[in-house]
Amino acid sequence: MGVGLTSARSIRLLPSSQLRLLSNRLPRNPSLLSTTQPVSTAVRRFTAITAMASAFKPEEARLPTALQPPVPPVSKFKIALCQLSVTADKSRNIAHARRAIEEAASKGAQLVLLPEIWNSPYSNESFPVYAEDIESGDGAAPSYSMLSEAARSLKITIVGGSIPERSGDHLYNTCCIFGTDGSLKGKHRKLHLFDIDIPGKITFKESKTLTAGQQPTIVDTDVGRIGVGICYDIRFQELAVLYAARGAHLICYPGAFNMTTGPLHWELLQRARAADNQVCEASPSSSYFSEYNVAYFFGKTSYL
């Protein structure tokens, strides 16, 4: 909180953001706040400041500019959150994921979500071994190819969890989003890497092998506008605020939260992101964290 002057004779507390606004508009003259100047002069100057503040349009200062959400292409649809047990056998992981997607589609799901790092054990040693070069084609990216083909053949939208991605000399934790024609609608690289050290409980540093992404990801699909984060991205509310400002109907956070921090944060943060931004939120997690495979829709909770 800060102190903002509203007249020559009284003061009141203002939020710091308003205080900054007023201070930015003050003439560069220290004598303005001098108690020795005539009251009438101070009144005129403070009246001018108040008028400028009242004319300020906060919606025009928001970056990015807030957008009215587009009309959803469908008013009602079914979402499937697939929990997948991960093994050291990559081919088996891919086949398992394909069966889960097919089962979800057979039950009417139009949007299918997979968890974080579903084709590989979650370890720094595994990421380089299981990584795929998405831009090189089928042979170098079997997980990517399976998701694309499944979306096309089943005519569904897929938020493909995440897989380790190799791009040049870098490894990323990457989520690919596919449209009903199998085309790549967007690719989100995890922005916030999970580096944690809780003595006696867990130590893990994704930054040892992974590179952080640089861009938020929001895509228009056949079921609506979707913003995407990955696991630890959910801890940073600014990303969800940005997605809501750009008209997202749904925010998806594929995750693989552990059992040390997960019970404290996973459900709480999903509820917070949905409630704060008044958008739907869906977050599948891996099967070793099954009790927190939850989707939130505003204040309503559906365990899937």
Phi and psi restraints in degrees (value plus and minus 20) as a CYANA .aco file:
   2 GLY   PHI    -155.9  -115.9
   2 GLY   PSI     152.6   192.6
   3 VAL   PHI    -123.5   -83.5
   3 VAL   PSI     103.8   143.8
   4 GLY   PHI    -138.6   -98.6
   4 GLY   PSI     114.1   154.1
   5 LEU   PHI    -105.2   -65.2
   5 LEU   PSI     110.0   150.0
   6 THR   PHI    -133.0   -93.0
   6 THR   PSI     -33.8     6.2
   7 SER   PHI    -177.0  -137.0
   7 SER   PSI     156.8   196.8
   8 ALA   PHI     -95.0   -55.0
   8 ALA   PSI     -34.3     5.7
   9 ARG   PHI    -137.8   -97.8
   9 ARG   PSI     -28.4    11.6
  10 SER   PHI    -162.0  -122.0
  10 SER   PSI     139.2   179.2
  11 ILE   PHI    -153.1  -113.1
  11 ILE   PSI     137.6   177.6
  12 ARG   PHI    -167.1  -127.1
  12 ARG   PSI     138.1   178.1
  13 LEU   PHI     -97.9   -57.9
  13 LEU   PSI     116.3   156.3
  14 LEU   PHI    -144.0  -104.0
  14 LEU   PSI     131.6   171.6
  15 PRO   PHI     -78.0   -38.0
  15 PRO   PSI     129.8   169.8
  16 SER   PHI     -79.1   -39.1
  16 SER   PSI     -51.7   -11.7
  17 SER   PHI     -84.5   -44.5
  17 SER   PSI     -60.4   -20.4
  18 GLN   PHI     -89.4   -49.4
  18 GLN   PSI     -55.7   -15.7
  19 LEU   PHI     -81.6   -41.6
  19 LEU   PSI     -62.9   -22.9
  20 ARG   PHI     -82.4   -42.4
  20 ARG   PSI     -59.7   -19.7
  21 LEU   PHI     -80.2   -40.2
  21 LEU   PSI     -67.2   -27.2
  22 LEU   PHI     -84.2   -44.2
  22 LEU   PSI     -63.3   -23.3
  23 SER   PHI     -86.0   -46.0
  23 SER   PSI     -53.2   -13.2
  24 ASN   PHI     -88.4   -48.4
  24 ASN   PSI     -46.0    -6.0
  25 ARG   PHI    -115.0   -75.0
  25 ARG   PSI     -24.9    15.1
  26 LEU   PHI     -87.3   -47.3
  26 LEU   PSI     117.3   157.3
  27 PRO   PHI     -78.2   -38.2
  27 PRO   PSI     125.8   165.8
  28 ARG   PHI     -95.0   -55.0
  28 ARG   PSI      45.6    85.6
  29 ASN   PHI    -161.2  -121.2
  29 ASN   PSI      83.0   123.0
  30 PRO   PHI     -76.9   -36.9
  30 PRO   PSI     -43.8    -3.8
  31 SER   PHI     -90.5   -50.5
  31 SER   PSI     -32.7     7.3
  32 LEU   PHI     -77.9   -37.9
  32 LEU   PSI     -58.3   -18.3
  33 LEU   PHI    -114.7   -74.7
  33 LEU   PSI     -10.1    29.9
  34 SER   PHI     -89.4   -49.4
  34 SER   PSI     114.7   154.7
  35 THR   PHI     -98.0   -58.0
  35 THR   PSI     -24.7    15.3
  36 THR   PHI    -112.3   -72.3
  36 THR   PSI     -31.1     8.9
  37 GLN   PHI     -97.3   -57.3
  37 GLN   PSI     136.1   176.1
  38 PRO   PHI     -78.3   -38.3
  38 PRO   PSI     124.5   164.5
  39 VAL   PHI     -80.3   -40.3
  39 VAL   PSI     -60.8   -20.8
  40 SER   PHI     -81.2   -41.2
  40 SER   PSI     -59.6   -19.6
  41 THR   PHI     -84.6   -44.6
  41 THR   PSI     -64.8   -24.8
  42 ALA   PHI     -81.8   -41.8
  42 ALA   PSI     -60.4   -20.4
  43 VAL   PHI     -81.6   -41.6
  43 VAL   PSI     -66.2   -26.2
  44 ARG   PHI     -80.7   -40.7
  44 ARG   PSI     -63.8   -23.8
  45 ARG   PHI     -88.8   -48.8
  45 ARG   PSI     -62.5   -22.5
  46 PHE   PHI     -90.0   -50.0
  46 PHE   PSI     -51.0   -11.0
  47 THR   PHI     -83.3   -43.3
  47 THR   PSI     -60.8   -20.8
  48 ALA   PHI     -83.4   -43.4
  48 ALA   PSI     -61.2   -21.2
  49 ILE   PHI     -82.6   -42.6
  49 ILE   PSI     -65.5   -25.5
  50 THR   PHI     -81.5   -41.5
  50 THR   PSI     -60.5   -20.5
  51 ALA   PHI     -83.2   -43.2
  51 ALA   PSI     -62.4   -22.4
  52 MET   PHI     -83.1   -43.1
  52 MET   PSI     -61.2   -21.2
  53 ALA   PHI     -84.9   -44.9
  53 ALA   PSI     -60.6   -20.6
  54 SER   PHI     -88.8   -48.8
  54 SER   PSI     -45.9    -5.9
  55 ALA   PHI    -103.5   -63.5
  55 ALA   PSI     -30.5     9.5
  56 PHE   PHI     -87.3   -47.3
  56 PHE   PSI     115.6   155.6
  57 LYS   PHI    -129.5   -89.5
  57 LYS   PSI      81.3   121.3
  58 PRO   PHI     -80.7   -40.7
  58 PRO   PSI     -52.0   -12.0
  59 GLU   PHI     -84.7   -44.7
  59 GLU   PSI     -43.1    -3.1
  60 GLU   PHI    -101.7   -61.7
  60 GLU   PSI     -35.7     4.3
  61 ALA   PHI    -113.1   -73.1
  61 ALA   PSI     -29.1    10.9
  62 ARG   PHI     -93.9   -53.9
  62 ARG   PSI     110.2   150.2
  63 LEU   PHI    -142.4  -102.4
  63 LEU   PSI     101.6   141.6
  64 PRO   PHI     -94.3   -54.3
  64 PRO   PSI     141.6   181.6
  65 THR   PHI     -77.3   -37.3
  65 THR   PSI     111.4   151.4
  66 ALA   PHI     -84.7   -44.7
  66 ALA   PSI     114.7   154.7
  67 LEU   PHI    -133.2   -93.2
  67 LEU   PSI     123.5   163.5
  68 GLN   PHI     -90.3   -50.3
  68 GLN   PSI     105.9   145.9
  69 PRO   PHI     -77.9   -37.9
  69 PRO   PSI     119.3   159.3
  70 PRO   PHI     -87.1   -47.1
  70 PRO   PSI     138.2   178.2
  71 VAL   PHI     -85.3   -45.3
  71 VAL   PSI     105.2   145.2
  72 PRO   PHI     -79.2   -39.2
  72 PRO   PSI     120.8   160.8
  73 PRO   PHI     -86.7   -46.7
  73 PRO   PSI     -42.6    -2.6
  74 VAL   PHI    -153.0  -113.0
  74 VAL   PSI     127.9   167.9
  75 SER   PHI    -109.4   -69.4
  75 SER   PSI     -39.2     0.8
  76 LYS   PHI    -173.6  -133.6
  76 LYS   PSI     113.6   153.6
  77 PHE   PHI    -174.6  -134.6
  77 PHE   PSI     145.6   185.6
  78 LYS   PHI    -124.9   -84.9
  78 LYS   PSI     112.9   152.9
  79 ILE   PHI    -127.8   -87.8
  79 ILE   PSI     119.0   159.0
  80 ALA   PHI    -137.0   -97.0
  80 ALA   PSI     108.2   148.2
  81 LEU   PHI    -126.2   -86.2
  81 LEU   PSI      92.6   132.6
  82 CYS   PHI    -114.3   -74.3
  82 CYS   PSI     102.8   142.8
  83 GLN   PHI    -114.1   -74.1
  83 GLN   PSI     112.6   152.6
  84 LEU   PHI    -148.0  -108.0
  84 LEU   PSI     108.2   148.2
  85 SER   PHI     -99.5   -59.5
  85 SER   PSI     112.6   152.6
  86 VAL   PHI    -125.3   -85.3
  86 VAL   PSI     114.9   154.9
  87 THR   PHI    -138.4   -98.4
  87 THR   PSI    -199.5  -159.5
  88 ALA   PHI    -102.8   -62.8
  88 ALA   PSI     -25.2    14.8
  89 ASP   PHI    -114.9   -74.9
  89 ASP   PSI      85.4   125.4
  90 LYS   PHI     -84.1   -44.1
  90 LYS   PSI     -62.8   -22.8
  91 SER   PHI     -80.5   -40.5
  91 SER   PSI     -59.7   -19.7
  92 ARG   PHI     -85.8   -45.8
  92 ARG   PSI     -60.5   -20.5
  93 ASN   PHI     -80.7   -40.7
  93 ASN   PSI     -62.6   -22.6
  94 ILE   PHI     -85.6   -45.6
  94 ILE   PSI     -64.2   -24.2
  95 ALA   PHI     -83.9   -43.9
  95 ALA   PSI     -59.8   -19.8
  96 HIS   PHI     -83.1   -43.1
  96 HIS   PSI     -63.6   -23.6
  97 ALA   PHI     -83.1   -43.1
  97 ALA   PSI     -60.4   -20.4
  98 ARG   PHI     -83.3   -43.3
  98 ARG   PSI     -61.9   -21.9
  99 ARG   PHI     -83.5   -43.5
  99 ARG   PSI     -60.5   -20.5
 100 ALA   PHI     -84.0   -44.0
 100 ALA   PSI     -61.3   -21.3
 101 ILE   PHI     -83.9   -43.9
 101 ILE   PSI     -64.2   -24.2
 102 GLU   PHI     -83.5   -43.5
 102 GLU   PSI     -60.7   -20.7
 103 GLU   PHI     -83.2   -43.2
 103 GLU   PSI     -63.0   -23.0
 104 ALA   PHI     -81.8   -41.8
 104 ALA   PSI     -63.9   -23.9
 105 ALA   PHI     -84.6   -44.6
 105 ALA   PSI     -57.4   -17.4
 106 SER   PHI     -85.7   -45.7
 106 SER   PSI     -41.5    -1.5
 107 LYS   PHI    -116.8   -76.8
 107 LYS   PSI      -8.7    31.3
 108 GLY   PHI      77.4   117.4
 108 GLY   PSI     -14.2    25.8
 109 ALA   PHI     -88.3   -48.3
 109 ALA   PSI     110.6   150.6
 110 GLN   PHI    -119.7   -79.7
 110 GLN   PSI     -37.8     2.2
 111 LEU   PHI    -150.0  -110.0
 111 LEU   PSI     105.3   145.3
 112 VAL   PHI    -140.7  -100.7
 112 VAL   PSI     111.3   151.3
 113 LEU   PHI    -136.6   -96.6
 113 LEU   PSI     118.5   158.5
 114 LEU   PHI    -130.3   -90.3
 114 LEU   PSI     142.5   182.5
 115 PRO   PHI    -102.2   -62.2
 115 PRO   PSI     158.7   198.7
 116 GLU   PHI     -93.6   -53.6
 116 GLU   PSI     118.8   158.8
 117 ILE   PHI      25.0    65.0
 117 ILE   PSI      44.5    84.5
 118 TRP   PHI    -110.2   -70.2
 118 TRP   PSI     -32.2     7.8
 119 ASN   PHI    -122.7   -82.7
 119 ASN   PSI     -15.7    24.3
 120 SER   PHI    -168.5  -128.5
 120 SER   PSI     127.9   167.9
 121 PRO   PHI     -78.2   -38.2
 121 PRO   PSI     127.2   167.2
 122 TYR   PHI    -109.4   -69.4
 122 TYR   PSI      67.1   107.1
 123 SER   PHI    -175.1  -135.1
 123 SER   PSI     132.8   172.8
 124 ASN   PHI     -84.9   -44.9
 124 ASN   PSI     -47.0    -7.0
 125 GLU   PHI     -92.1   -52.1
 125 GLU   PSI     -51.1   -11.1
 126 SER   PHI    -105.0   -65.0
 126 SER   PSI     -52.4   -12.4
 127 PHE   PHI     -72.2   -32.2
 127 PHE   PSI     -68.6   -28.6
 128 PRO   PHI     -85.9   -45.9
 128 PRO   PSI     -50.4   -10.4
 129 VAL   PHI     -94.8   -54.8
 129 VAL   PSI     -59.4   -19.4
 130 TYR   PHI    -114.9   -74.9
 130 TYR   PSI     -22.1    17.9
 131 ALA   PHI     -84.6   -44.6
 131 ALA   PSI     128.8   168.8
 132 GLU   PHI    -142.8  -102.8
 132 GLU   PSI     122.8   162.8
 133 ASP   PHI    -111.9   -71.9
 133 ASP   PSI      73.5   113.5
 134 ILE   PHI     -80.6   -40.6
 134 ILE   PSI     -52.2   -12.2
 135 GLU   PHI    -103.4   -63.4
 135 GLU   PSI     -25.0    15.0
 136 SER   PHI    -113.7   -73.7
 136 SER   PSI     -29.7    10.3
 137 GLY   PHI      91.3   131.3
 137 GLY   PSI    -194.9  -154.9
 138 ASP   PHI     -77.3   -37.3
 138 ASP   PSI     -68.9   -28.9
 139 GLY   PHI     -81.3   -41.3
 139 GLY   PSI     -52.1   -12.1
 140 ALA   PHI    -113.8   -73.8
 140 ALA   PSI     -22.3    17.7
 141 ALA   PHI    -166.4  -126.4
 141 ALA   PSI      47.2    87.2
 142 PRO   PHI     -85.3   -45.3
 142 PRO   PSI     -54.6   -14.6
 143 SER   PHI     -86.8   -46.8
 143 SER   PSI     -66.3   -26.3
 144 TYR   PHI     -78.9   -38.9
 144 TYR   PSI     -66.0   -26.0
 145 SER   PHI     -83.9   -43.9
 145 SER   PSI     -59.6   -19.6
 146 MET   PHI     -82.2   -42.2
 146 MET   PSI     -64.4   -24.4
 147 LEU   PHI     -83.5   -43.5
 147 LEU   PSI     -62.9   -22.9
 148 SER   PHI     -82.5   -42.5
 148 SER   PSI     -65.3   -25.3
 149 GLU   PHI     -88.5   -48.5
 149 GLU   PSI     -57.2   -17.2
 150 ALA   PHI     -85.6   -45.6
 150 ALA   PSI     -62.8   -22.8
 151 ALA   PHI     -81.6   -41.6
 151 ALA   PSI     -62.3   -22.3
 152 ARG   PHI     -88.1   -48.1
 152 ARG   PSI     -68.6   -28.6
 153 SER   PHI     -92.0   -52.0
 153 SER   PSI     -52.2   -12.2
 154 LEU   PHI    -113.6   -73.6
 154 LEU   PSI     -28.6    11.4
 155 LYS   PHI      35.9    75.9
 155 LYS   PSI      32.9    72.9
 156 ILE   PHI    -149.9  -109.9
 156 ILE   PSI     144.1   184.1
 157 THR   PHI    -114.6   -74.6
 157 THR   PSI     114.1   154.1
 158 ILE   PHI    -143.9  -103.9
 158 ILE   PSI     104.8   144.8
 159 VAL   PHI    -117.5   -77.5
 159 VAL   PSI      83.0   123.0
 160 GLY   PHI    -100.8   -60.8
 160 GLY   PSI      20.6    60.6
 161 GLY   PHI      33.6    73.6
 161 GLY   PSI    -151.2  -111.2
 162 SER   PHI    -172.9  -132.9
 162 SER   PSI     135.7   175.7
 163 ILE   PHI    -155.8  -115.8
 163 ILE   PSI     138.3   178.3
 164 PRO   PHI     -88.9   -48.9
 164 PRO   PSI     109.6   149.6
 165 GLU   PHI    -135.0   -95.0
 165 GLU   PSI     112.4   152.4
 166 ARG   PHI    -120.6   -80.6
 166 ARG   PSI     107.3   147.3
 167 SER   PHI    -159.0  -119.0
 167 SER   PSI      85.5   125.5
 168 GLY   PHI      43.4    83.4
 168 GLY   PSI    -146.2  -106.2
 169 ASP   PHI    -112.8   -72.8
 169 ASP   PSI     -11.7    28.3
 170 HIS   PHI    -135.4   -95.4
 170 HIS   PSI     131.6   171.6
 171 LEU   PHI    -135.0   -95.0
 171 LEU   PSI     116.8   156.8
 172 TYR   PHI    -146.3  -106.3
 172 TYR   PSI     136.6   176.6
 173 ASN   PHI    -117.2   -77.2
 173 ASN   PSI      85.4   125.4
 174 THR   PHI    -142.8  -102.8
 174 THR   PSI     114.0   154.0
 175 CYS   PHI    -129.0   -89.0
 175 CYS   PSI     108.2   148.2
 176 CYS   PHI    -127.8   -87.8
 176 CYS   PSI     116.2   156.2
 177 ILE   PHI    -133.5   -93.5
 177 ILE   PSI     106.8   146.8
 178 PHE   PHI    -136.9   -96.9
 178 PHE   PSI     120.1   160.1
 179 GLY   PHI    -104.4   -64.4
 179 GLY   PSI     157.1   197.1
 180 THR   PHI     -87.5   -47.5
 180 THR   PSI     -33.8     6.2
 181 ASP   PHI    -116.1   -76.1
 181 ASP   PSI     -14.4    25.6
 182 GLY   PHI      65.8   105.8
 182 GLY   PSI     -21.5    18.5
 183 SER   PHI     -97.5   -57.5
 183 SER   PSI     132.3   172.3
 184 LEU   PHI     -98.0   -58.0
 184 LEU   PSI      95.5   135.5
 185 LYS   PHI    -106.4   -66.4
 185 LYS   PSI     -47.7    -7.7
 186 GLY   PHI    -196.2  -156.2
 186 GLY   PSI     141.4   181.4
 187 LYS   PHI    -158.2  -118.2
 187 LYS   PSI      97.3   137.3
 188 HIS   PHI    -127.5   -87.5
 188 HIS   PSI     104.6   144.6
 189 ARG   PHI    -120.5   -80.5
 189 ARG   PSI     108.6   148.6
 190 LYS   PHI     -70.0   -30.0
 190 LYS   PSI     104.8   144.8
 191 LEU   PHI    -103.1   -63.1
 191 LEU   PSI     -56.6   -16.6
 192 HIS   PHI    -135.5   -95.5
 192 HIS   PSI      88.9   128.9
 193 LEU   PHI     -98.1   -58.1
 193 LEU   PSI     123.5   163.5
 194 PHE   PHI    -111.6   -71.6
 194 PHE   PSI      80.3   120.3
 195 ASP   PHI    -133.4   -93.4
 195 ASP   PSI      97.4   137.4
 196 ILE   PHI    -160.5  -120.5
 196 ILE   PSI     125.5   165.5
 197 ASP   PHI    -165.1  -125.1
 197 ASP   PSI      78.6   118.6
 198 ILE   PHI    -129.2   -89.2
 198 ILE   PSI      84.8   124.8
 199 PRO   PHI     -70.9   -30.9
 199 PRO   PSI     109.3   149.3
 200 GLY   PHI      61.2   101.2
 200 GLY   PSI     -21.9    18.1
 201 LYS   PHI    -147.2  -107.2
 201 LYS   PSI     -80.6   -40.6
 202 ILE   PHI    -174.1  -134.1
 202 ILE   PSI     117.9   157.9
 203 THR   PHI    -154.8  -114.8
 203 THR   PSI     102.4   142.4
 204 PHE   PHI    -175.7  -135.7
 204 PHE   PSI     115.4   155.4
 205 LYS   PHI    -152.5  -112.5
 205 LYS   PSI      80.8   120.8
 206 GLU   PHI     -81.2   -41.2
 206 GLU   PSI     -49.4    -9.4
 207 SER   PHI     -86.5   -46.5
 207 SER   PSI     -30.7     9.3
 208 LYS   PHI     -84.0   -44.0
 208 LYS   PSI     -51.6   -11.6
 209 THR   PHI    -146.1  -106.1
 209 THR   PSI     -48.9    -8.9
 210 LEU   PHI    -116.2   -76.2
 210 LEU   PSI     132.1   172.1
 211 THR   PHI    -128.1   -88.1
 211 THR   PSI     118.4   158.4
 212 ALA   PHI     -93.4   -53.4
 212 ALA   PSI     122.7   162.7
 213 GLY   PHI     -90.9   -50.9
 213 GLY   PSI     150.9   190.9
 214 GLN   PHI    -142.3  -102.3
 214 GLN   PSI     -29.8    10.2
 215 GLN   PHI    -149.3  -109.3
 215 GLN   PSI     118.2   158.2
 216 PRO   PHI     -89.0   -49.0
 216 PRO   PSI     141.2   181.2
 217 THR   PHI    -153.3  -113.3
 217 THR   PSI     101.6   141.6
 218 ILE   PHI    -157.0  -117.0
 218 ILE   PSI     111.5   151.5
 219 VAL   PHI    -153.3  -113.3
 219 VAL   PSI     130.4   170.4
 220 ASP   PHI    -116.4   -76.4
 220 ASP   PSI     106.3   146.3
 221 THR   PHI    -145.7  -105.7
 221 THR   PSI     159.5   199.5
 222 ASP   PHI     -89.9   -49.9
 222 ASP   PSI     -31.7     8.3
 223 VAL   PHI    -131.1   -91.1
 223 VAL   PSI     -21.8    18.2
 224 GLY   PHI     117.8   157.8
 224 GLY   PSI    -199.3  -159.3
 225 ARG   PHI    -106.2   -66.2
 225 ARG   PSI     106.3   146.3
 226 ILE   PHI    -141.9  -101.9
 226 ILE   PSI     109.9   149.9
 227 GLY   PHI    -120.3   -80.3
 227 GLY   PSI     123.3   163.3
 228 VAL   PHI    -144.9  -104.9
 228 VAL   PSI     112.9   152.9
 229 GLY   PHI    -150.7  -110.7
 229 GLY   PSI     150.8   190.8
 230 ILE   PHI    -148.5  -108.5
 230 ILE   PSI      97.7   137.7
 231 CYS   PHI      25.8    65.8
 231 CYS   PSI    -120.7   -80.7
 232 TYR   PHI     -82.7   -42.7
 232 TYR   PSI     -38.2     1.8
 233 ASP   PHI     -77.4   -37.4
 233 ASP   PSI     -45.9    -5.9
 234 ILE   PHI     -86.7   -46.7
 234 ILE   PSI     -39.9     0.1
 235 ARG   PHI     -92.5   -52.5
 235 ARG   PSI     -32.0     8.0
 236 PHE   PHI    -133.2   -93.2
 236 PHE   PSI      81.0   121.0
 237 GLN   PHI     -84.7   -44.7
 237 GLN   PSI     -43.6    -3.6
 238 GLU   PHI     -79.8   -39.8
 238 GLU   PSI     -53.5   -13.5
 239 LEU   PHI     -85.7   -45.7
 239 LEU   PSI     -63.9   -23.9
 240 ALA   PHI     -86.4   -46.4
 240 ALA   PSI     -58.3   -18.3
 241 VAL   PHI     -81.0   -41.0
 241 VAL   PSI     -62.5   -22.5
 242 LEU   PHI     -82.2   -42.2
 242 LEU   PSI     -64.8   -24.8
 243 TYR   PHI     -82.6   -42.6
 243 TYR   PSI     -63.0   -23.0
 244 ALA   PHI     -82.5   -42.5
 244 ALA   PSI     -59.6   -19.6
 245 ALA   PHI     -85.5   -45.5
 245 ALA   PSI     -46.5    -6.5
 246 ARG   PHI    -115.6   -75.6
 246 ARG   PSI      -4.9    35.1
 247 GLY   PHI      65.4   105.4
 247 GLY   PSI       4.0    44.0
 248 ALA   PHI     -88.4   -48.4
 248 ALA   PSI     119.5   159.5
 249 HIS   PHI    -108.9   -68.9
 249 HIS   PSI     -46.7    -6.7
 250 LEU   PHI    -165.5  -125.5
 250 LEU   PSI     120.1   160.1
 251 ILE   PHI    -137.9   -97.9
 251 ILE   PSI     110.0   150.0
 252 CYS   PHI    -133.5   -93.5
 252 CYS   PSI     112.1   152.1
 253 TYR   PHI    -146.4  -106.4
 253 TYR   PSI      61.4   101.4
 254 PRO   PHI     -77.0   -37.0
 254 PRO   PSI     115.7   155.7
 255 GLY   PHI    -157.5  -117.5
 255 GLY   PSI     149.3   189.3
 256 ALA   PHI    -166.8  -126.8
 256 ALA   PSI      30.2    70.2
 257 PHE   PHI     -79.6   -39.6
 257 PHE   PSI     124.1   164.1
 258 ASN   PHI    -107.9   -67.9
 258 ASN   PSI     151.4   191.4
 259 MET   PHI    -104.5   -64.5
 259 MET   PSI     -18.0    22.0
 260 THR   PHI    -108.7   -68.7
 260 THR   PSI     -73.3   -33.3
 261 THR   PHI    -114.0   -74.0
 261 THR   PSI     -42.3    -2.3
 262 GLY   PHI     -78.1   -38.1
 262 GLY   PSI     -72.2   -32.2
 263 PRO   PHI     -78.3   -38.3
 263 PRO   PSI     -45.9    -5.9
 264 LEU   PHI    -101.5   -61.5
 264 LEU   PSI     -53.3   -13.3
 265 HIS   PHI    -139.7   -99.7
 265 HIS   PSI     -54.9   -14.9
 266 TRP   PHI     -80.1   -40.1
 266 TRP   PSI     -75.6   -35.6
 267 GLU   PHI     -88.4   -48.4
 267 GLU   PSI     -62.1   -22.1
 268 LEU   PHI     -77.8   -37.8
 268 LEU   PSI     -66.6   -26.6
 269 LEU   PHI     -91.1   -51.1
 269 LEU   PSI     -54.8   -14.8
 270 GLN   PHI     -82.8   -42.8
 270 GLN   PSI     -65.4   -25.4
 271 ARG   PHI     -81.9   -41.9
 271 ARG   PSI     -61.2   -21.2
 272 ALA   PHI     -84.8   -44.8
 272 ALA   PSI     -66.6   -26.6
 273 ARG   PHI     -82.1   -42.1
 273 ARG   PSI     -58.7   -18.7
 274 ALA   PHI     -90.1   -50.1
 274 ALA   PSI     -65.9   -25.9
 275 ALA   PHI     -89.8   -49.8
 275 ALA   PSI     -63.8   -23.8
 276 ASP   PHI     -83.5   -43.5
 276 ASP   PSI     -56.4   -16.4
 277 ASN   PHI    -126.1   -86.1
 277 ASN   PSI     -24.5    15.5
 278 GLN   PHI      32.2    72.2
 278 GLN   PSI      28.8    68.8
 279 VAL   PHI    -150.2  -110.2
 279 VAL   PSI     138.2   178.2
 280 CYS   PHI     -88.8   -48.8
 280 CYS   PSI     132.6   172.6
 281 GLU   PHI    -163.9  -123.9
 281 GLU   PSI     113.1   153.1
 282 ALA   PHI    -156.7  -116.7
 282 ALA   PSI     113.0   153.0
 283 SER   PHI    -164.2  -124.2
 283 SER   PSI      76.5   116.5
 284 PRO   PHI     -98.9   -58.9
 284 PRO   PSI     126.2   166.2
 285 SER   PHI    -147.5  -107.5
 285 SER   PSI     146.6   186.6
 286 SER   PHI     -89.2   -49.2
 286 SER   PSI     142.8   182.8
 287 SER   PHI     -86.5   -46.5
 287 SER   PSI     -42.1    -2.1
 288 TYR   PHI     -95.2   -55.2
 288 TYR   PSI     -18.2    21.8
 289 PHE   PHI    -153.2  -113.2
 289 PHE   PSI      23.9    63.9
 290 SER   PHI     -84.6   -44.6
 290 SER   PSI     -52.0   -12.0
 291 GLU   PHI     -89.4   -49.4
 291 GLU   PSI     -27.2    12.8
 292 TYR   PHI    -136.3   -96.3
 292 TYR   PSI       7.1    47.1
 293 ASN   PHI    -104.9   -64.9
 293 ASN   PSI      71.2   111.2
 294 VAL   PHI    -151.3  -111.3
 294 VAL   PSI     124.1   164.1
 295 ALA   PHI    -139.1   -99.1
 295 ALA   PSI     114.0   154.0
 296 TYR   PHI    -133.1   -93.1
 296 TYR   PSI     116.5   156.5
 297 PHE   PHI    -145.8  -105.8
 297 PHE   PSI      82.6   122.6
 298 PHE   PHI      32.4    72.4
 298 PHE   PSI    -133.4   -93.4
 299 GLY   PHI    -119.7   -79.7
 299 GLY   PSI     -22.2    17.8
 300 LYS   PHI    -114.3   -74.3
 300 LYS   PSI     124.0   164.0
 301 THR   PHI    -137.8   -97.8
 301 THR   PSI     114.4   154.4
 302 SER   PHI    -148.3  -108.3
 302 SER   PSI      98.1   138.1
 303 TYR   PHI    -108.3   -68.3
 303 TYR   PSI     101.3   141.3
